[in-house]
Amino acid sequence: MNVGTIEITRVSKSSKQRPVKTRTVSTRVTEAEYSALQEQAWSAGKTVCDWARECIVQRLEESPRKLEEHLFTELVGIQLLLMNTLGPIVRGERMAAEEVAAVFREVQARKARKAQEILNKRLARDVEARDNMPTGARTAIS
């Protein structure tokens, strides 16, 4: 059974017009699957087609964001590792294998929380900067 059509958009030349939907995506599902889809859509107050389109578009938008967050977390981990190991190395000290292992464990435990803290600080700065902008400039950017 056909779920319906899901359309991907193409932006028109005029920014005042809505994007033109020219492509169709469809799939076949079982009666049970369609019933489950219908139940989800109706509970959201949407048609199956509209609900499915929103799910697909949301997934497209989330995928790059999750990868970026993961990469940022790993970069923060590298930064923490360097901050905890370069000092002794530059001073000519040797780190015992147990010390290095302890640093690795600490970095693994802390990197996600530290990355989130950095992102939250940046978000707060961005919000503050936006709120301090003159009203005309804010609407031109939005």
N, CA and C atoms as an extended XYZ file, in Angstrom:
426
Properties=species:S:1:pos:R:3:atomname:S:1:resname:S:1:resid:I:1 pbc="F F F"
N         0.842       -1.174        0.000 N   MET     1
C         0.000        0.000        0.000 CA  MET     1
C         0.883        1.232        0.000 C   MET     1
N         0.533        2.215       -0.735 N   ASN     2
C         1.309        3.436       -0.863 CA  ASN     2
C         1.021        4.351        0.320 C   ASN     2
N         2.065        4.799        1.015 N   VAL     3
C         1.895        5.706        2.149 CA  VAL     3
C         1.379        7.047        1.671 C   VAL     3
N         1.803        7.478        0.547 N   GLY     4
C         1.444        8.789        0.019 CA  GLY     4
C         2.675        9.387       -0.611 C   GLY     4
N         2.569       10.607       -0.974 N   THR     5
C         3.703       11.244       -1.598 CA  THR     5
C         4.376       12.188       -0.626 C   THR     5
N         5.683       12.145       -0.628 N   ILE     6
C         6.496       13.043        0.164 CA  ILE     6
C         7.270       13.876       -0.835 C   ILE     6
N         7.191       15.170       -0.723 N   GLU     7
C         7.824       16.014       -1.715 CA  GLU     7
C         8.998       16.768       -1.109 C   GLU     7
N        10.120       16.771       -1.809 N   ILE     8
C        11.297       17.535       -1.430 CA  ILE     8
C        11.213       18.859       -2.183 C   ILE     8
N        11.670       19.938       -1.568 N   THR     9
C        11.457       21.252       -2.153 CA  THR     9
C        12.653       21.764       -2.925 C   THR     9
N        12.365       22.629       -3.855 N   ARG    10
C        13.359       23.383       -4.608 CA  ARG    10
C        13.019       24.843       -4.375 C   ARG    10
N        13.992       25.638       -3.984 N   VAL    11
C        13.736       27.034       -3.665 CA  VAL    11
C        13.549       27.817       -4.956 C   VAL    11
N        12.498       28.623       -4.982 N   SER    12
C        12.256       29.450       -6.164 CA  SER    12
C        13.137       30.695       -6.114 C   SER    12
N        13.217       31.397       -7.233 N   LYS    13
C        14.063       32.577       -7.311 CA  LYS    13
C        13.564       33.701       -6.416 C   LYS    13
N        12.282       33.849       -6.264 N   SER    14
C        11.729       34.918       -5.444 CA  SER    14
C        11.629       34.453       -4.005 C   SER    14
N        12.256       35.195       -3.097 N   SER    15
C        12.240       34.795       -1.695 CA  SER    15
C        10.871       34.997       -1.062 C   SER    15
N         9.988       35.756       -1.722 N   LYS    16
C         8.659       35.993       -1.167 CA  LYS    16
C         7.704       34.848       -1.481 C   LYS    16
N         8.042       34.029       -2.478 N   GLN    17
C         7.202       32.902       -2.836 CA  GLN    17
C         7.611       31.675       -2.040 C   GLN    17
N         6.669       30.787       -1.826 N   ARG    18
C         6.982       29.519       -1.172 CA  ARG    18
C         7.811       28.662       -2.116 C   ARG    18
N         8.682       27.820       -1.561 N   PRO    19
C         9.474       26.930       -2.422 CA  PRO    19
C         8.554       26.018       -3.236 C   PRO    19
N         8.966       25.741       -4.446 N   VAL    20
C         8.184       24.899       -5.345 CA  VAL    20
C         8.550       23.445       -5.087 C   VAL    20
N         7.554       22.624       -4.822 N   LYS    21
C         7.770       21.193       -4.591 CA  LYS    21
C         7.595       20.475       -5.920 C   LYS    21
N         8.684       19.857       -6.375 N   THR    22
C         8.638       19.240       -7.705 CA  THR    22
C         8.963       17.753       -7.701 C   THR    22
N         9.445       17.218       -6.586 N   ARG    23
C         9.873       15.825       -6.546 CA  ARG    23
C         8.979       15.026       -5.605 C   ARG    23
N         8.826       13.733       -5.898 N   THR    24
C         7.967       12.863       -5.108 CA  THR    24
C         8.767       11.662       -4.601 C   THR    24
N         8.505       11.300       -3.359 N   VAL    25
C         9.097       10.108       -2.762 CA  VAL    25
C         7.935        9.258       -2.267 C   VAL    25
N         7.927        7.958       -2.614 N   SER    26
C         6.840        7.096       -2.137 CA  SER    26
C         7.400        5.738       -1.753 C   SER    26
N         6.608        4.998       -0.993 N   THR    27
C         7.018        3.659       -0.574 CA  THR    27
C         5.784        2.800       -0.350 C   THR    27
N         5.985        1.494       -0.352 N   ARG    28
C         4.894        0.560       -0.065 CA  ARG    28
C         5.085        0.006        1.340 C   ARG    28
N         3.981       -0.128        2.048 N   VAL    29
C         4.001       -0.664        3.409 CA  VAL    29
C         2.868       -1.666        3.562 C   VAL    29
N         2.944       -2.459        4.613 N   THR    30
C         1.868       -3.412        4.897 CA  THR    30
C         0.690       -2.669        5.518 C   THR    30
N        -0.426       -3.352        5.597 N   GLU    31
C        -1.607       -2.760        6.246 CA  GLU    31
C        -1.296       -2.398        7.698 C   GLU    31
N        -0.591       -3.286        8.397 N   ALA    32
C        -0.253       -3.026        9.804 CA  ALA    32
C         0.665       -1.815        9.929 C   ALA    32
N         1.637       -1.722        9.023 N   GLU    33
C         2.541       -0.572        9.059 CA  GLU    33
C         1.784        0.721        8.758 C   GLU    33
N         0.884        0.654        7.781 N   TYR    34
C         0.106        1.852        7.442 CA  TYR    34
C        -0.771        2.276        8.614 C   TYR    34
N        -1.368        1.317        9.288 N   SER    35
C        -2.201        1.634       10.450 CA  SER    35
C        -1.372        2.325       11.536 C   SER    35
N        -0.155        1.828       11.754 N   ALA    36
C         0.733        2.447       12.746 CA  ALA    36
C         1.117        3.860       12.317 C   ALA    36
N         1.416        4.034       11.034 N   LEU    37
C         1.742        5.364       10.517 CA  LEU    37
C         0.562        6.311       10.659 C   LEU    37
N        -0.604        5.812       10.321 N   GLN    38
C        -1.822        6.612       10.405 CA  GLN    38
C        -2.093        7.041       11.846 C   GLN    38
N        -1.908        6.115       12.775 N   GLU    39
C        -2.120        6.426       14.191 CA  GLU    39
C        -1.168        7.524       14.666 C   GLU    39
N         0.102        7.410       14.280 N   GLN    40
C         1.095        8.430       14.647 CA  GLN    40
C         0.728        9.785       14.035 C   GLN    40
N         0.356        9.774       12.764 N   ALA    41
C         0.023       11.019       12.076 CA  ALA    41
C        -1.204       11.674       12.699 C   ALA    41
N        -2.232       10.894       12.898 N   TRP    42
C        -3.465       11.449       13.444 CA  TRP    42
C        -3.278       11.959       14.863 C   TRP    42
N        -2.445       11.271       15.649 N   SER    43
C        -2.210       11.748       17.020 CA  SER    43
C        -1.473       13.085       17.009 C   SER    43
N        -0.781       13.380       15.899 N   ALA    44
C        -0.100       14.669       15.750 CA  ALA    44
C        -1.000       15.685       15.036 C   ALA    44
N        -2.211       15.250       14.675 N   GLY    45
C        -3.144       16.150       13.996 CA  GLY    45
C        -2.772       16.403       12.546 C   GLY    45
N        -2.155       15.428       11.913 N   LYS    46
C        -1.690       15.599       10.537 CA  LYS    46
C        -2.160       14.438        9.676 C   LYS    46
N        -2.088       14.643        8.374 N   THR    47
C        -2.329       13.536        7.452 CA  THR    47
C        -1.078       12.663        7.441 C   THR    47
N        -1.215       11.458        6.943 N   VAL    48
C        -0.057       10.558        6.873 CA  VAL    48
C         1.028       11.176        5.991 C   VAL    48
N         0.641       11.761        4.876 N   CYS    49
C         1.624       12.367        3.966 CA  CYS    49
C         2.381       13.509        4.636 C   CYS    49
N         1.641       14.414        5.277 N   ASP    50
C         2.298       15.548        5.940 CA  ASP    50
C         3.199       15.082        7.079 C   ASP    50
N         2.709       14.122        7.856 N   TRP    51
C         3.504       13.616        8.979 CA  TRP    51
C         4.781       12.936        8.476 C   TRP    51
N         4.658       12.107        7.440 N   ALA    52
C         5.814       11.399        6.894 CA  ALA    52
C         6.823       12.385        6.309 C   ALA    52
N         6.332       13.412        5.622 N   ARG    53
C         7.228       14.421        5.055 CA  ARG    53
C         8.004       15.114        6.169 C   ARG    53
N         7.320       15.499        7.237 N   GLU    54
C         7.994       16.155        8.356 CA  GLU    54
C         9.060       15.247        8.965 C   GLU    54
N         8.745       13.960        9.093 N   CYS    55
C         9.722       13.004        9.638 CA  CYS    55
C        10.966       12.922        8.761 C   CYS    55
N        10.761       12.854        7.465 N   ILE    56
C        11.893       12.745        6.535 CA  ILE    56
C        12.741       14.012        6.576 C   ILE    56
N        12.097       15.167        6.491 N   VAL    57
C        12.835       16.431        6.498 CA  VAL    57
C        13.559       16.621        7.821 C   VAL    57
N        12.898       16.276        8.922 N   GLN    58
C        13.541       16.392       10.240 CA  GLN    58
C        14.779       15.500       10.312 C   GLN    58
N        14.679       14.312        9.774 N   ARG    59
C        15.820       13.391        9.771 CA  ARG    59
C        16.974       13.949        8.946 C   ARG    59
N        16.648       14.568        7.820 N   LEU    60
C        17.679       15.182        6.984 CA  LEU    60
C        18.396       16.304        7.724 C   LEU    60
N        17.628       17.074        8.481 N   GLU    61
C        18.206       18.198        9.212 CA  GLU    61
C        19.016       17.734       10.411 C   GLU    61
N        18.613       16.641       11.049 N   GLU    62
C        19.296       16.156       12.253 CA  GLU    62
C        20.615       15.460       11.946 C   GLU    62
N        20.700       14.740       10.847 N   SER    63
C        21.883       13.939       10.565 CA  SER    63
C        23.178       14.743       10.563 C   SER    63
N        23.273       15.835        9.818 N   PRO    64
C        24.525       16.594        9.842 CA  PRO    64
C        24.799       17.198       11.212 C   PRO    64
N        23.747       17.613       11.911 N   ARG    65
C        23.907       18.229       13.231 CA  ARG    65
C        24.502       17.228       14.230 C   ARG    65
N        24.028       15.994       14.196 N   LYS    66
C        24.555       14.983       15.112 CA  LYS    66
C        26.023       14.688       14.820 C   LYS    66
N        26.370       14.621       13.549 N   LEU    67
C        27.759       14.390       13.178 CA  LEU    67
C        28.623       15.557       13.644 C   LEU    67
N        28.150       16.780       13.431 N   GLU    68
C        28.900       17.960       13.874 CA  GLU    68
C        29.087       17.957       15.383 C   GLU    68
N        28.047       17.605       16.131 N   GLU    69
C        28.154       17.548       17.591 CA  GLU    69
C        29.163       16.488       18.022 C   GLU    69
N        29.142       15.346       17.351 N   HIS    70
C        30.088       14.285       17.675 CA  HIS    70
C        31.521       14.735       17.397 C   HIS    70
N        31.728       15.331       16.229 N   LEU    71
C        33.069       15.800       15.886 CA  LEU    71
C        33.546       16.879       16.858 C   LEU    71
N        32.652       17.775       17.238 N   PHE    72
C        33.024       18.826       18.196 CA  PHE    72
C        33.407       18.203       19.532 C   PHE    72
N        32.650       17.210       19.978 N   THR    73
C        32.958       16.528       21.237 CA  THR    73
C        34.339       15.877       21.160 C   THR    73
N        34.649       15.252       20.034 N   GLU    74
C        35.964       14.629       19.881 CA  GLU    74
C        37.080       15.669       19.875 C   GLU    74
N        36.828       16.825       19.260 N   LEU    75
C        37.825       17.904       19.281 CA  LEU    75
C        38.061       18.405       20.704 C   LEU    75
N        37.006       18.527       21.467 N   VAL    76
C        37.148       18.930       22.863 CA  VAL    76
C        37.952       17.872       23.616 C   VAL    76
N        37.717       16.599       23.313 N   GLY    77
C        38.488       15.523       23.934 CA  GLY    77
C        39.970       15.645       23.619 C   GLY    77
N        40.288       15.950       22.374 N   ILE    78
C        41.696       16.131       21.987 CA  ILE    78
C        42.290       17.313       22.739 C   ILE    78
N        41.526       18.390       22.843 N   GLN    79
C        42.002       19.560       23.578 CA  GLN    79
C        42.275       19.205       25.041 C   GLN    79
N        41.360       18.490       25.664 N   LEU    80
C        41.563       18.083       27.060 CA  LEU    80
C        42.792       17.187       27.196 C   LEU    80
N        42.955       16.268       26.254 N   LEU    81
C        44.109       15.373       26.285 CA  LEU    81
C        45.411       16.174       26.192 C   LEU    81
N        45.460       17.088       25.252 N   LEU    82
C        46.669       17.903       25.091 CA  LEU    82
C        46.939       18.770       26.323 C   LEU    82
N        45.888       19.365       26.863 N   MET    83
C        46.065       20.221       28.041 CA  MET    83
C        46.592       19.435       29.234 C   MET    83
N        46.231       18.162       29.311 N   ASN    84
C        46.645       17.348       30.451 CA  ASN    84
C        47.966       16.611       30.241 C   ASN    84
N        48.468       16.596       29.015 N   THR    85
C        49.708       15.854       28.766 CA  THR    85
C        50.856       16.718       28.261 C   THR    85
N        50.575       17.820       27.595 N   LEU    86
C        51.655       18.630       27.036 CA  LEU    86
C        52.529       19.291       28.099 C   LEU    86
N        51.921       19.730       29.191 N   GLY    87
C        52.693       20.379       30.258 CA  GLY    87
C        53.855       19.524       30.729 C   GLY    87
N        53.579       18.312       31.178 N   PRO    88
C        54.680       17.455       31.617 CA  PRO    88
C        55.681       17.147       30.499 C   PRO    88
N        55.197       16.945       29.290 N   ILE    89
C        56.100       16.631       28.174 CA  ILE    89
C        57.020       17.814       27.884 C   ILE    89
N        56.490       19.031       27.865 N   VAL    90
C        57.294       20.221       27.595 CA  VAL    90
C        58.344       20.436       28.683 C   VAL    90
N        57.992       20.095       29.914 N   ARG    91
C        58.951       20.235       31.023 CA  ARG    91
C        59.972       19.099       31.024 C   ARG    91
N        59.864       18.187       30.080 N   GLY    92
C        60.803       17.085       29.979 CA  GLY    92
C        60.489       15.928       30.908 C   GLY    92
N        59.320       15.939       31.490 N   GLU    93
C        58.929       14.857       32.397 CA  GLU    93
C        58.349       13.702       31.587 C   GLU    93
N        58.512       12.521       32.120 N   ARG    94
C        57.919       11.339       31.503 CA  ARG    94
C        56.656       10.992       32.270 C   ARG    94
N        55.660       10.568       31.527 N   MET    95
C        54.421       10.141       32.167 CA  MET    95
C        54.389        8.620       32.174 C   MET    95
N        54.101        8.071       33.315 N   ALA    96
C        53.985        6.621       33.428 CA  ALA    96
C        52.747        6.157       32.657 C   ALA    96
N        52.753        4.922       32.232 N   ALA    97
C        51.630        4.358       31.478 CA  ALA    97
C        50.329        4.478       32.262 C   ALA    97
N        50.395        4.314       33.577 N   GLU    98
C        49.190        4.422       34.407 CA  GLU    98
C        48.651        5.855       34.395 C   GLU    98
N        49.581        6.832       34.391 N   GLU    99
C        49.157        8.234       34.356 CA  GLU    99
C        48.462        8.552       33.032 C   GLU    99
N        49.040        8.080       31.940 N   VAL   100
C        48.453        8.308       30.618 CA  VAL   100
C        47.080        7.634       30.545 C   VAL   100
N        46.973        6.421       31.039 N   ALA   101
C        45.686        5.709       31.036 CA  ALA   101
C        44.653        6.469       31.864 C   ALA   101
N        45.086        7.028       32.998 N   ALA   102
C        44.177        7.809       33.841 CA  ALA   102
C        43.702        9.066       33.115 C   ALA   102
N        44.614        9.713       32.394 N   VAL   103
C        44.241       10.902       31.615 CA  VAL   103
C        43.241       10.516       30.540 C   VAL   103
N        43.479        9.418       29.828 N   PHE   104
C        42.546        8.955       28.798 CA  PHE   104
C        41.154        8.710       29.389 C   PHE   104
N        41.101        8.030       30.521 N   ARG   105
C        39.803        7.756       31.160 CA  ARG   105
C        39.105        9.051       31.553 C   ARG   105
N        39.869        9.994       32.098 N   GLU   106
C        39.279       11.274       32.510 CA  GLU   106
C        38.747       12.052       31.300 C   GLU   106
N        39.503       12.039       30.219 N   VAL   107
C        39.067       12.735       29.005 CA  VAL   107
C        37.782       12.100       28.484 C   VAL   107
N        37.733       10.781       28.425 N   GLN   108
C        36.521       10.090       27.964 CA  GLN   108
C        35.317       10.444       28.826 C   GLN   108
N        35.545       10.552       30.128 N   ALA   109
C        34.448       10.844       31.052 CA  ALA   109
C        33.981       12.297       30.967 C   ALA   109
N        34.886       13.217       30.644 N   ARG   110
C        34.571       14.639       30.723 CA  ARG   110
C        34.264       15.313       29.394 C   ARG   110
N        34.676       14.738       28.269 N   LYS   111
C        34.626       15.475       27.005 CA  LYS   111
C        33.212       15.879       26.582 C   LYS   111
N        32.228       15.018       26.748 N   ALA   112
C        30.862       15.351       26.321 CA  ALA   112
C        30.301       16.490       27.167 C   ALA   112
N        30.499       16.412       28.475 N   ARG   113
C        30.003       17.468       29.360 CA  ARG   113
C        30.697       18.800       29.056 C   ARG   113
N        32.005       18.763       28.855 N   LYS   114
C        32.771       19.978       28.562 CA  LYS   114
C        32.339       20.564       27.213 C   LYS   114
N        32.129       19.717       26.220 N   ALA   115
C        31.668       20.197       24.910 CA  ALA   115
C        30.316       20.884       25.045 C   ALA   115
N        29.413       20.306       25.834 N   GLN   116
C        28.097       20.909       26.032 CA  GLN   116
C        28.215       22.242       26.753 C   GLN   116
N        29.112       22.344       27.726 N   GLU   117
C        29.336       23.609       28.433 CA  GLU   117
C        29.807       24.692       27.461 C   GLU   117
N        30.736       24.335       26.580 N   ILE   118
C        31.256       25.295       25.600 CA  ILE   118
C        30.139       25.748       24.660 C   ILE   118
N        29.332       24.811       24.184 N   LEU   119
C        28.224       25.160       23.292 CA  LEU   119
C        27.202       26.040       24.002 C   LEU   119
N        26.909       25.747       25.258 N   ASN   120
C        25.953       26.559       26.018 CA  ASN   120
C        26.460       27.982       26.211 C   ASN   120
N        27.757       28.139       26.498 N   LYS   121
C        28.339       29.477       26.643 CA  LYS   121
C        28.237       30.246       25.331 C   LYS   121
N        28.521       29.567       24.235 N   ARG   122
C        28.442       30.232       22.935 CA  ARG   122
C        27.015       30.638       22.622 C   ARG   122
N        26.069       29.762       22.900 N   LEU   123
C        24.667       30.073       22.672 CA  LEU   123
C        24.250       31.283       23.498 C   LEU   123
N        24.667       31.316       24.762 N   ALA   124
C        24.326       32.451       25.638 CA  ALA   124
C        24.911       33.750       25.078 C   ALA   124
N        26.156       33.695       24.587 N   ARG   125
C        26.775       34.893       23.985 CA  ARG   125
C        26.009       35.323       22.740 C   ARG   125
N        25.630       34.364       21.917 N   ASP   126
C        24.895       34.689       20.690 CA  ASP   126
C        23.536       35.310       21.008 C   ASP   126
N        22.843       34.757       21.993 N   VAL   127
C        21.538       35.294       22.380 CA  VAL   127
C        21.708       36.703       22.941 C   VAL   127
N        22.713       36.893       23.781 N   GLU   128
C        22.958       38.222       24.363 CA  GLU   128
C        23.296       39.233       23.274 C   GLU   128
N        24.134       38.834       22.327 N   ALA   129
C        24.493       39.738       21.228 CA  ALA   129
C        23.264       40.085       20.395 C   ALA   129
N        22.411       39.101       20.140 N   ARG   130
C        21.197       39.348       19.364 CA  ARG   130
C        20.260       40.274       20.114 C   ARG   130
N        20.133       40.068       21.426 N   ASP   131
C        19.238       40.905       22.225 CA  ASP   131
C        19.743       42.337       22.349 C   ASP   131
N        21.047       42.542       22.242 N   ASN   132
C        21.617       43.884       22.351 CA  ASN   132
C        21.658       44.616       21.018 C   ASN   132
N        21.263       43.935       19.929 N   MET   133
C        21.235       44.551       18.613 CA  MET   133
C        20.066       45.510       18.508 C   MET   133
N        20.238       46.589       17.741 N   PRO   134
C        19.088       47.452       17.489 CA  PRO   134
C        17.991       46.659       16.779 C   PRO   134
N        16.742       47.012       17.010 N   THR   135
C        15.611       46.262       16.479 CA  THR   135
C        15.663       46.124       14.965 C   THR   135
N        15.997       47.167       14.244 N   GLY   136
C        16.065       47.111       12.776 CA  GLY   136
C        17.090       46.132       12.288 C   GLY   136
N        18.238       46.100       12.931 N   ALA   137
C        19.296       45.173       12.522 CA  ALA   137
C        18.880       43.743       12.800 C   ALA   137
N        18.166       43.520       13.906 N   ARG   138
C        17.737       42.165       14.266 CA  ARG   138
C        16.778       41.610       13.233 C   ARG   138
N        15.828       42.406       12.753 N   THR   139
C        14.875       41.884       11.776 CA  THR   139
C        15.537       41.675       10.426 C   THR   139
N        16.559       42.460       10.103 N   ALA   140
C        17.248       42.271        8.835 CA  ALA   140
C        18.017       40.955        8.819 C   ALA   140
N        18.515       40.529        9.984 N   ILE   141
C        19.281       39.286       10.078 CA  ILE   141
C        18.359       38.083       10.113 C   ILE   141
N        17.230       38.182       10.786 N   SER   142
C        16.327       37.038       10.959 CA  SER   142
C        15.712       36.561        9.716 C   SER   142
